[in-house]
Amino acid sequence: MEQGSAREGVRPPYAPGAPAGTPVTGRVPEQLCVGRSQDAERPGGARGARGEHTHGEPPAPRVVRHSVRGQVLEALRAALVDGELIPGQVYSAPVLGARFGVSATPVREAMQQLATEGAVEVVPNRGFRVSERGPRELAELAEVRALIEVPVMFRLARTVPAERWAALRPLADATVAAAAVGDRASYAECDRAFHRAVLTLAGNEQLVAIADELHRRSQWPLVANPATRRADLLADAAEHTALLDALTAQDLAVVQALVREHFTGADV
């Protein structure tokens, strides 16, 4: 079993875009983002400047520990959200494996999973190309998510007692914390965790699984806009808090307005 030196449950202390070792204040309480892979943490390491990656030059090294395939998959998903894996660029499994400190096999397996999700495409004898997405695809995903989630949230707003909504407060707070430090990958995880927790109250596991997959796909960066601005993250996180307040108060008019706005402007 391949294993790195990172301690269980500990993320490297550095901020996105900063050199390794840069302290982070107000770091996200990631344990609150339930629903993440329980056997995989994001590997750590320095990040290069955006736009400097070329073929065969993936993101800077991250330390990978046990449960290698899941670990690498989580790391690659984080790199996609962060824009470290650039749309249109081709990355080879051996080179990525060298950066992670593992063999090419778990990287290739993780990339195959991402290929089934549409995040990358296989390039024979070269590796994997990060899919290029435009605004239309993002708008279509937002529309489908709204068709699924909005009616469910309206129904839950009428039936779920206030104490059940209050229990979700730490998840909303976690999205705010991630947005405050501009950690896009952690924000993506906490954002999905909040939505999963809301939808789980409907008691339909298939609904939760489908909505979560659509949500994950909506978080991949666009070709022309690889990085979501911190201000946009903060605005989105604020909507989570306001929505939870309205749900707790059973203010249906405010819930309706916030939910529609949340999906209309969904770009994270």
N, C-alpha and C positions, 0 to 999 in steps of 0.2 A: 504494500500500500504506500503510495507516494504521499509525503507529508511535509509541510513547510514548518516554519518556526513560529508562526503566529499563535498567540494564546487564544484559547476557546472564548468566543464571544467578544473579542476586543478588536476594534477597528483601529487602523493606524492613525495617529494624531496629526493629521494635516488637512488643510482646507483645499477644496477644488481649485486647481490651477496654481497652488503654492508648492514650494519645494518640500520634499519629505522632511518631517520633523517640525514643520510650522504648527504651533499650537492652535487649537480651535476652541473658541469660547462659545457657549450656548449650543453645544453639540446635540444632535438629535437623539432622544431616547429611543433607539431603534427597536428595543424589545417591545415597545408599544405597537409597532407596525406588524401585528400578528398576520400570519398567512404567508410570511416569507418562508423559503426553504429552511427547515429546521436544522439541516445538516450542512448548510452552506452560508458562509459569511463572505462579504466582499473582500477579496484579497487587496493588499495595500501596496503602495509604492508611489514614486514621484510621477507626476503627469507632465507631459511635454506641452509646449505651447500649441494652441489650436491651429490647425491648418498646416502643421509641419510634418504630419505623417505621410509617407509615401509607400508604395508597394514594398512590402518586406520590412517596413518600419512601423510596427504597431505601437500602442501605448507603452509607456515606461513600465518596468517590471512591477508585478504584484506578487506577494507571497501567497502561495496556495498550500492549504493543509489538507486534512483527510476529506473523504468523500469528494474525490478529485473532479469527477465529471460534473456533479452538481455545483461544486465550488467554481469551476471554470465557467459553467453556464451562467451563474449569477454575476460573475465578473464581466463576462461579455455583454450581458444585458445592461449592466451598469454603464459600461463603456459606450454602448449604443445610445443610451439616454443622455449621457454627458457629451456626446458628440466626439468622443475619442476615436471611435470607429467611424470613419467619414463615408457618407453615402457615395457610391460609385467606386470606391477604392477596393482593391483586392488584397486580402490578407491570407497568408499561408499558414496551415496548421503547425508545421515544424517551427516556424519563426515565432508564432504566438506561444507555442509550447516552451520554447527556450526562454521567452520573457517571463512566463509563469513559473518556470522551474519544474515543468512536468514534461512527459513525452507528448508526442503529437497526437496520440490516440485519444485521450480524453478531450482534447481541444477539438479534434475532428468530430467526435461524437456530439459534443455540445453544439458545434456549428451545424451539424445535420439537424439537430432539434430546432435551431433557429431558422434553418431553411424550411422546415415544415410549417413554421409560424409565419414565414414570409419576410423575416427580417434580413436574410441574406439569400444569395443564390449560388449554387455550385458552379465553379468555373473549372472544367476538366483540366487536370495537370497543372493547375495554378493555385487553387485554393477556393476562397469564398469572397464574393463581391457583396458589399453592403447595399441593400436595396435603396433605390432612389425614389423618394415619395414627393408628391406635390400637394398643394393646398386642396385640390379636389378630393383626393383620397382621405385627407384628414376631415374634411367637411362631411363626407359620406359616413365615416366612422362615427362622428359626433351625432349625425342624424339617426343612425341605427341604435347607438347607445341611448339616445333620448327616447326612442320608441319603446325600448325595453325598460329603462329605469324610471322614467318620469311617472307613468301610471302606477308603478309599484310604490314609489315614494309618496304619491298622493294618497294611496290606500293606507299605507302605514301611518301617515300623518293623522288619519282619522281614528286609528285603532290602537296604536301603541301608546302605553302610559308614559308619563313624563320620566319616571325613574329609569325606564329602559333607555331612553335617549341620554339621560345624564351619564349612564355608564360608558357612553361612547366619547365623552369629553376628552379623555387622554389621547384618543386617536386624532381628534381635531387639533388638539394642542401640538401633537407631534408633527403635523403638516406645517403648522406655523413655525415651529422650531427649525425644521429643515429649510423652509423658505427663507428664514431670517439669515441663515449662513450661506445661502445660495447653493446648497448641496442638491443638485438636480436628481441624482440617482436615489438618494435617500428620500427626497420629496416624492418621487415616482412611487416608491414602495409604500410610503405612508399614505399617499393619496389613494392608491388602490386598496389599502387596508381599511381606510375609512369607508369607502364605497362598498366594499365587501361586507363590512360589519352592518351597514344600513340594510343592504339587500338580504343579508342572512336572516333578519327579523321576519322576512316573508315566508321562511321555511321551505324554500324551493332551491335545492342544491344545484340543479341544472341551470336555473336562472343565474345563480351566483357565478358558476363556472363560465358560462357563455359571456356574461357581462364583464367579468374580469379579463378574459382573453381579448375582448374588444378594447377594453381600457388600456391594456398593455400595448397593443398595437398602436393606439392613438398617441402613445408617449414617445414613439421613435421620432427622431428629428427630421425636418424637411431638408431638401437639398439646399434651398436658398436661405434657410434659417436654422443652422445646426444647433444653436444654443437658445434655450428659453431664458429670458431676462429674469433677474431676481424680482423685479417689480411685478412681473406677471405671476410668478410663483406666490408672492405675498398676497396679491389680489385674489388668486384662486383659493389660497388657504383661508383668507378672511371670509370667503363665501361659505366654506365648510363651517366655520364658527357661527356665522349668522344663520345658516340653515339649521344647525343644531339648536340654536336659541329658539328659532321659530317652531321647530318640531316639538321642543320641550313645552313651549307655551301653547301648542296646538293652534297656532295662528295660520290658518289654511291659506289666506290670501297672500301672506308674506312667503310661505313655503312655495306656493305656486310661482310667484315672481322670481324667487331665488333659484329654484330648480331650472326653470326655463332659461334664465340668464346663464346659469352654470354650464349648461350644455350648448347653448348658442355660441358662447365664447370659448368653448373647450379647446385648448391648444396645448395642454400639458397632461 
